[in-house]
Amino acid sequence: MNEKGKLASVVEETVAAPTPPNESASALVIAASDKAGMENVDRGRINAIILRESGDSLFMRQQRRRDGRVDVQISELKRVLANADPNWRRDHEARCDVDAAVFLAARPTRSACVVVDMDMFYMACALQSRPHLSGFPACVGHGMILTSNYRARKYGVRSAMAGWIGDKLVAELSGGKERLVHVDSDFDLYKKKSNDVKAVLTEYDPRLKMCSLDEAYMDFAPYLALKISEPEWDHDTISRVLGGVDPGGEGATVCTTGVRGVLVDPYEILSSLPERVCAAALARVVHEMRGRVRERTGLTCSAGLAPNFLLAKIASDVRKPDGQYLVSPSHDAVNYFLHPLPVRKVGGIGRVRDKILGAFGIKNVKDLYRERALVHLLFKEASASFLLRASVGCSSSDSGESDDGPQKGIGKERTFRAGQSWAETVSRLEDIALGLSEAMQKKELWARTVTVKAKLHTFDVVNRSRSVPRGVFLQSGQDLAAHATSILDEIRRDFGKEQFSLRLLGIRCTNFKDAQDGEETSIVKYLTKPRSATAAAAAQSQPSEKSPPSEKKYVDLTEESVPDPIQTAGIVSCPVCQRKFPADENDALNVHIDACLSGGLIRETVHEESLRHEQSKVAGGKRRRITDFW
């Protein structure tokens, strides 16, 4: 059956889909655990209202189809369990215990990871110009709610909820005494406030990661190491050092560890001190930082402090609003904090995985650890490993597996009301392509694969990809828009123009140059000049009598291929030694490059880089030297 036939079948099946009795709204529409401020809500009554008001919507019909597929998956897993070897539990538990010991050994012994989360950020920005709304249930957004204040959350109103559902919840649960106030979004304001927040946070960690406008992941180990080892330094001095500025003025020696000229891992410094000393210092510094954010922006933030970011993220929600919570690094302290929590509180465990785990009696993190053998039996290796790590309070970043790896993909998407014309749809796609191109240019990313994501008016999602030939890379908005529009047109033809109505479009780029070509030596990176699709097309449209250059844009020593010359007006430079040749003396240039490559320059460079690579492998783990942070 083609895509058009599948869509017709889906629509017919959707219209006829009955409402299952006693179904849970949390299994269908709640995308994450309850937000802060929703601890004591009447979940049963809220679920009933959500299901009653949205039970016949296209979205709920699609969610029921997805939920039905999860039920099928659960049945298949139960069949796997029924047919398992009688000794499965013993064998799988032994394997899990070995892996868990490895994970725990890698977990930092001091709490220095901090996740900062702004309190109801979009709403808080709006309240600065509308302070009177603090006494009413209010939210940002109309068709879709971006966030809500804490008064609205008491009625179950939360982000990613349809605005009209929020209206119903407040009206019914308040007995008609209150109504939900909607505020228009203002992303220019949000970006400005976010930049102000970031300006304060970077004084403590110049390499922080802003995962959104209102959330930051920070490593405080370098800051604490300096603060403890250099007690005479104030905050401004430490910030200048972390930013790469000599604290002593011209000619002074940067002292990073208390021993001038010696490089020491900041975690080694912290580990040499009692844990309570480090914890107290971190708590004071984070409290001071939150005060600086409030003074600079007028906004409050909450923070989670823990030995890794998985725990810090969960902890950031504990003392909201305007508070902080520290998870001590000891095994008992981590278990005390983590084990009673519902598995849904763990980042990476969503609606589907929560339902599958629940079908096997796994409700909280303690259950997840107790049933580690069952999880290892039923789930794929990567998923089982992630769940085991989570059950003991560890994450892949503990051993540096995720933070230092190359970026795998980058994308942008945009939602809108269904019913746009094809011209309007293409225009939106071009805007997305331009925005994605700007993001790729900032990160110096060049991609070979473009994926278009299209969510139909039925809430069915279609993803389709295309890769360009080797040696050609995409980065410009023009190239991305051209490929994305062509892909979307293919999707439109498959589904039929009369049924093609979209509510979301997105573009994602993957298969980046570095990831594709493998690890490159320094000289290879210097010589690399990615070839864009636009440039490739221009080259094909202007054939030359000279031999075409190799498609590869990097030095491949194993195949003895020659890198592209570096050409300026009428002059061609050797990419190895930079010797210049007239542009029309191609044969002489090729002979010279052969001689250069046969010499010792390349061999010596690659040998040096190989030694550095081997040394870094021997050192192992994530680099945590203080000097890595400026």
VOKOL-580781 format. One record per residue (C-alpha): x, y, z; residue in one letter. Coordinates in steps of 0.25 Angstrom, whole numbers, padded with zeros to 4 digits, always signed. Layout:
XYZA;...
//
This chain:
+0000+0000+0000M;+0005+0014-0004N;+0006+0026+0006E;-0007+0031+0000K;-0014+0018+0003G;-0008+0017+0017K;-0013+0031+0020L;-0027+0028+0015A;-0027+0015+0024S;-0022+0023+0036V;-0033+0034+0035V;-0044+0023+0033E;-0038+0015+0045E;-0037+0028+0053T;-0052+0032+0051V;-0056+0019+0056A;-0047+0018+0068A;-0055+0016+0081P;-0052+0022+0094T;-0046+0011+0103P;-0052+0011+0117P;-0043+0016+0129N;-0032+0021+0120E;-0022+0030+0126S;-0019+0043+0120A;-0005+0042+0125S;-0003+0030+0116A;-0008+0039+0104L;-0005+0054+0105V;+0005+0057+0117I;+0019+0057+0111A;+0026+0059+0124A;+0025+0058+0139S;+0017+0068+0146D;+0023+0082+0146K;+0027+0089+0159A;+0015+0094+0166G;+0006+0082+0162M;+0009+0073+0174E;-0004+0073+0180N;-0013+0074+0168V;-0025+0065+0167D;-0019+0057+0156R;-0031+0048+0154G;-0041+0059+0152R;-0032+0066+0143I;-0030+0054+0134N;-0045+0052+0133A;-0047+0067+0128I;-0035+0065+0118I;-0041+0052+0112L;-0055+0058+0112R;-0052+0071+0105E;-0042+0065+0095S;-0046+0051+0093G;-0051+0053+0079D;-0040+0062+0074S;-0030+0057+0063L;-0019+0058+0073F;-0025+0049+0083M;-0029+0039+0072R;-0014+0039+0067Q;-0010+0037+0082Q;-0019+0025+0083R;-0013+0019+0071R;+0001+0021+0076R;-0003+0015+0090D;-0009+0003+0083G;+0004+0000+0077R;+0011+0001+0090V;+0001-0009+0095D;+0005-0018+0084V;+0020-0016+0088Q;+0017-0020+0102I;+0010-0033+0098S;+0022-0036+0090E;+0031-0034+0102L;+0023-0042+0111K;+0024-0053+0100R;+0039-0052+0101V;+0039-0053+0116L;+0030-0065+0116A;+0040-0072+0106N;+0052-0068+0113A;+0062-0078+0119D;+0059-0083+0133P;+0073-0077+0138N;+0071-0063+0131W;+0070-0055+0144R;+0083-0060+0150R;+0090-0059+0137D;+0085-0045+0133H;+0087-0040+0148E;+0101-0044+0148A;+0104-0036+0135R;+0097-0024+0141C;+0104-0024+0154D;+0117-0024+0147V;+0113-0012+0138D;+0107-0005+0150A;+0120-0006+0157A;+0127+0001+0145V;+0117+0012+0145F;+0118+0015+0160L;+0133+0015+0159A;+0133+0026+0148A;+0123+0035+0156R;+0130+0047+0162P;+0132+0047+0177T;+0129+0062+0178R;+0116+0069+0175S;+0120+0080+0165A;+0110+0079+0154C;+0099+0089+0154V;+0086+0091+0146V;+0080+0105+0147V;+0065+0106+0143D;+0058+0119+0142M;+0045+0119+0149D;+0033+0119+0140M;+0042+0127+0131F;+0033+0132+0120Y;+0022+0136+0130M;+0032+0142+0139A;+0036+0151+0128C;+0022+0155+0125A;+0019+0158+0140L;+0030+0169+0140Q;+0021+0178+0132S;+0008+0172+0137R;+0010+0169+0152P;-0005+0169+0155H;-0006+0156+0148L;+0001+0149+0159S;-0012+0148+0167G;-0019+0141+0155F;-0017+0127+0148P;-0009+0132+0136A;-0001+0126+0124C;+0007+0130+0112V;+0001+0126+0099G;-0013+0124+0093H;-0014+0112+0084G;-0003+0105+0091M;+0002+0108+0105I;+0017+0111+0106L;+0017+0112+0121T;+0007+0116+0133S;+0009+0122+0146N;+0008+0114+0159Y;-0006+0118+0162R;-0011+0112+0148A;-0003+0100+0151R;-0011+0097+0163K;-0022+0094+0153Y;-0014+0085+0144G;-0010+0096+0134V;+0004+0093+0128R;+0013+0095+0116S;+0010+0088+0103A;-0005+0088+0107M;-0016+0093+0097A;-0021+0107+0102G;-0035+0103+0102W;-0032+0091+0110I;-0026+0100+0121G;-0038+0109+0120D;-0047+0097+0123K;-0039+0092+0135L;-0038+0106+0142V;-0053+0109+0140A;-0058+0095+0144E;-0048+0092+0156L;-0050+0107+0162S;-0065+0105+0161G;-0066+0116+0151G;-0059+0126+0161K;-0047+0128+0152E;-0043+0128+0138R;-0030+0126+0131L;-0023+0139+0126V;-0015+0137+0113H;-0003+0146+0110V;+0004+0148+0097D;+0018+0142+0095S;+0029+0152+0093D;+0042+0144+0088F;+0050+0156+0086D;+0048+0159+0101L;+0051+0145+0105Y;+0064+0145+0097K;+0069+0158+0103K;+0066+0153+0117K;+0072+0139+0114S;+0085+0147+0109N;+0085+0155+0122D;+0084+0142+0130V;+0095+0135+0122K;+0104+0147+0124A;+0104+0145+0139V;+0105+0130+0139L;+0117+0130+0129T;+0125+0137+0141E;+0124+0124+0148Y;+0126+0114+0136D;+0130+0120+0123P;+0127+0107+0116R;+0113+0105+0121L;+0103+0099+0112K;+0089+0106+0110M;+0080+0095+0106C;+0068+0105+0104S;+0066+0120+0107L;+0063+0117+0122D;+0072+0105+0126E;+0087+0104+0127A;+0097+0092+0130Y;+0109+0097+0138M;+0122+0090+0143D;+0126+0097+0156F;+0138+0089+0158A;+0148+0099+0152P;+0142+0110+0160Y;+0142+0103+0173L;+0156+0098+0171A;+0161+0112+0169L;+0152+0118+0180K;+0158+0108+0190I;+0172+0108+0186S;+0173+0123+0184E;+0165+0128+0196P;+0170+0142+0194E;+0164+0143+0180W;+0150+0149+0179D;+0139+0146+0169H;+0144+0155+0159D;+0158+0150+0159T;+0153+0136+0158I;+0144+0139+0146S;+0155+0146+0139R;+0164+0134+0141V;+0153+0124+0136L;+0151+0134+0124G;+0166+0133+0120G;+0171+0146+0126V;+0184+0147+0134D;+0179+0151+0149P;+0192+0157+0152G;+0194+0167+0141G;+0204+0167+0130E;+0215+0157+0132G;+0209+0150+0144A;+0208+0135+0145T;+0194+0129+0145V;+0192+0122+0158C;+0181+0111+0156T;+0183+0101+0167T;+0191+0107+0178G;+0204+0102+0172V;+0209+0111+0161R;+0212+0105+0148G;+0206+0092+0151V;+0193+0087+0144L;+0184+0079+0153V;+0171+0073+0151D;+0160+0082+0158P;+0153+0069+0163Y;+0166+0064+0169E;+0167+0077+0177I;+0152+0075+0182L;+0154+0060+0185S;+0166+0064+0194S;+0157+0072+0203L;+0145+0067+0212P;+0132+0065+0204E;+0125+0074+0214R;+0135+0086+0211V;+0133+0085+0196C;+0118+0083+0198A;+0117+0096+0207A;+0126+0104+0197A;+0117+0100+0185L;+0104+0103+0192A;+0109+0117+0196R;+0114+0120+0182V;+0101+0115+0175V;+0093+0123+0185H;+0102+0136+0182E;+0100+0133+0167M;+0085+0132+0168R;+0085+0145+0175G;+0093+0152+0164R;+0083+0147+0154V;+0072+0153+0162R;+0079+0166+0163E;+0082+0166+0148R;+0069+0162+0142T;+0058+0163+0153G;+0056+0148+0151L;+0058+0136+0160T;+0064+0123+0157C;+0065+0109+0164S;+0077+0100+0164A;+0080+0086+0165G;+0094+0082+0170L;+0099+0068+0169A;+0111+0059+0165P;+0105+0058+0150N;+0095+0065+0141F;+0085+0054+0142L;+0083+0056+0157L;+0085+0071+0156A;+0074+0072+0146K;+0064+0065+0155I;+0069+0073+0167A;+0067+0086+0160S;+0052+0083+0161D;+0051+0080+0176V;+0052+0094+0183R;+0044+0102+0172K;+0042+0113+0172P;+0055+0121+0176D;+0062+0110+0183G;+0073+0100+0182Q;+0075+0085+0185Y;+0088+0078+0187L;+0090+0063+0185V;+0102+0058+0192S;+0111+0048+0184P;+0111+0036+0194S;+0104+0024+0189H;+0094+0024+0200D;+0091+0039+0198A;+0088+0037+0183V;+0079+0025+0186N;+0072+0032+0197Y;+0069+0044+0187F;+0066+0036+0174L;+0060+0022+0178H;+0046+0027+0183P;+0044+0036+0170L;+0035+0031+0159P;+0043+0026+0147V;+0036+0038+0139R;+0045+0048+0147K;+0057+0042+0140V;+0061+0050+0127G;+0060+0041+0115G;+0048+0033+0121I;+0036+0037+0114G;+0021+0033+0112R;+0024+0021+0104V;+0036+0015+0112R;+0028+0018+0125D;+0016+0010+0121K;+0025-0002+0117I;+0032-0002+0130L;+0019+0000+0137G;+0013-0012+0130A;+0024-0021+0137F;+0022-0014+0151G;+0033-0004+0150I;+0028+0009+0156K;+0039+0016+0163N;+0054+0016+0161V;+0056+0006+0173K;+0047-0004+0165D;+0056-0001+0152L;+0069-0005+0160Y;+0062-0017+0166R;+0057-0022+0153E;+0070-0019+0145R;+0071-0033+0140A;+0057-0033+0134L;+0060-0019+0128V;+0073-0025+0122H;+0066-0037+0117L;+0054-0029+0110L;+0061-0016+0105F;+0072-0014+0094K;+0086-0013+0099E;+0087+0002+0098A;+0073+0005+0105S;+0076-0006+0116A;+0090+0001+0119S;+0083+0015+0120F;+0072+0009+0129L;+0083+0002+0138L;+0091+0015+0139R;+0079+0023+0143A;+0075+0013+0154S;+0088+0015+0161V;+0089+0030+0158G;+0099+0030+0147C;+0100+0036+0134S;+0109+0034+0121S;+0115+0048+0124S;+0121+0043+0137D;+0132+0036+0128S;+0132+0047+0117G;+0125+0038+0107E;+0115+0049+0103S;+0120+0063+0105D;+0133+0061+0097D;+0127+0054+0085G;+0124+0060+0072P;+0111+0066+0069Q;+0102+0056+0062K;+0091+0065+0057G;+0085+0079+0057I;+0071+0083+0053G;+0060+0094+0054K;+0045+0092+0053E;+0033+0101+0054R;+0018+0099+0057T;+0006+0106+0051F;-0009+0104+0048R;-0013+0094+0038A;-0018+0100+0025G;-0007+0107+0019Q;-0005+0108+0004S;+0006+0102-0003W;+0013+0115-0006A;+0012+0119+0009E;+0017+0105+0013T;+0029+0106+0004V;+0032+0120+0010S;+0032+0115+0024R;+0041+0104+0020L;+0051+0114+0014E;+0051+0122+0027D;+0054+0109+0035I;+0065+0106+0025A;+0071+0120+0027L;+0071+0119+0042G;+0077+0105+0041L;+0088+0110+0032S;+0091+0121+0042E;+0092+0111+0053A;+0101+0102+0045M;+0110+0114+0041Q;+0112+0118+0056K;+0116+0103+0059K;+0124+0101+0046E;+0116+0089+0042L;+0115+0084+0028W;+0105+0072+0025A;+0102+0062+0015R;+0089+0058+0019T;+0076+0066+0020V;+0063+0061+0027T;+0050+0067+0026V;+0040+0065+0037K;+0025+0068+0033A;+0013+0066+0043K;+0000+0065+0036L;-0013+0071+0041H;-0016+0057+0045T;-0004+0058+0055F;+0003+0047+0047D;+0018+0050+0045V;+0026+0047+0033V;+0041+0047+0032N;+0048+0046+0019R;+0063+0048+0017S;+0073+0051+0005R;+0088+0050+0004S;+0096+0058-0006V;+0108+0051-0013P;+0121+0049-0006R;+0130+0061-0006G;+0118+0071-0006V;+0114+0077+0007F;+0102+0086+0010L;+0102+0098+0019Q;+0096+0110+0012S;+0081+0114+0013G;+0079+0113-0002Q;+0084+0099-0002D;+0076+0094+0010L;+0064+0101+0005A;+0065+0094-0009A;+0067+0080-0004H;+0056+0082+0007A;+0046+0087-0003T;+0048+0076-0013S;+0047+0066-0002I;+0034+0072+0003L;+0028+0072-0011D;+0031+0057-0012E;+0023+0055+0001I;+0012+0064-0004R;+0011+0055-0017R;+0011+0042-0009D;-0001+0047+0000F;-0009+0054-0010G;-0009+0070-0011K;-0024+0070-0007E;-0021+0063+0007Q;-0007+0070+0009F;-0009+0080+0021S;+0002+0082+0031L;+0003+0087+0045R;+0018+0085+0047L;+0030+0086+0038L;+0045+0083+0042G;+0058+0081+0035I;+0070+0073+0041R;+0084+0072+0036C;+0093+0060+0040T;+0105+0052+0034N;+0114+0064+0037F;+0128+0065+0030K;+0136+0062+0042D;+0127+0050+0046A;+0128+0045+0032Q;+0142+0046+0029D;+0147+0041+0043G;+0157+0048+0052E;+0166+0057+0045E;+0180+0061+0048T;+0183+0076+0050S;+0189+0078+0037I;+0177+0071+0030V;+0167+0080+0037K;+0175+0092+0032Y;+0175+0087+0018L;+0160+0084+0019T;+0151+0093+0010K;+0137+0087+0010P;+0130+0088-0004R;+0116+0093-0004S;+0105+0088-0013A;+0104+0102-0019T;+0119+0102-0022A;+0119+0088-0028A;+0107+0092-0037A;+0115+0104-0042A;+0127+0095-0044A;+0119+0085-0052Q;+0113+0097-0061S;+0127+0102-0064Q;+0135+0090-0070P;+0150+0092-0071S;+0160+0085-0080E;+0169+0083-0068K;+0167+0070-0060S;+0156+0071-0050P;+0161+0071-0035P;+0159+0059-0027S;+0145+0059-0020E;+0151+0057-0007K;+0154+0070+0001K;+0164+0064+0011Y;+0178+0058+0011V;+0176+0043+0010D;+0190+0037+0012L;+0186+0023+0011T;+0182+0025-0003E;+0193+0035-0007E;+0182+0045-0012S;+0186+0059-0014V;+0179+0071-0007P;+0173+0082-0014D;+0182+0094-0017P;+0178+0107-0010I;+0176+0117-0021Q;+0175+0132-0021T;+0174+0141-0034A;+0184+0135-0044G;+0192+0129-0033I;+0191+0114-0027V;+0198+0111-0014S;+0203+0097-0010C;+0194+0092+0001P;+0206+0086+0009V;+0217+0097+0008C;+0209+0109+0002Q;+0219+0111-0009R;+0212+0119-0020K;+0211+0115-0035F;+0204+0122-0047P;+0190+0116-0048A;+0192+0111-0062D;+0204+0103-0058E;+0196+0091-0053N;+0206+0080-0057D;+0218+0087-0049A;+0209+0088-0037L;+0205+0074-0037N;+0219+0069-0038V;+0223+0079-0027H;+0211+0073-0018I;+0215+0059-0020D;+0229+0063-0016A;+0224+0070-0003C;+0215+0058+0000L;+0227+0048-0001S;+0235+0057+0008G;+0236+0056+0023G;+0226+0067+0027L;+0213+0059+0026I;+0219+0047+0033R;+0225+0055+0044E;+0212+0063+0046T;+0203+0050+0046V;+0213+0043+0055H;+0212+0055+0065E;+0197+0055+0065E;+0197+0040+0067S;+0205+0041+0079L;+0196+0051+0085R;+0184+0043+0081H;+0190+0031+0088E;+0193+0039+0101Q;+0179+0044+0102S;+0174+0030+0101K;+0183+0025+0112V;+0179+0037+0120A;+0164+0033+0118G;+0151+0039+0122G;+0147+0053+0121K;+0158+0064+0122R;+0155+0072+0134R;+0168+0080+0136R;+0165+0094+0140I;+0173+0100+0128T;+0162+0093+0119D;+0152+0103+0124F;+0158+0116+0118W;
//
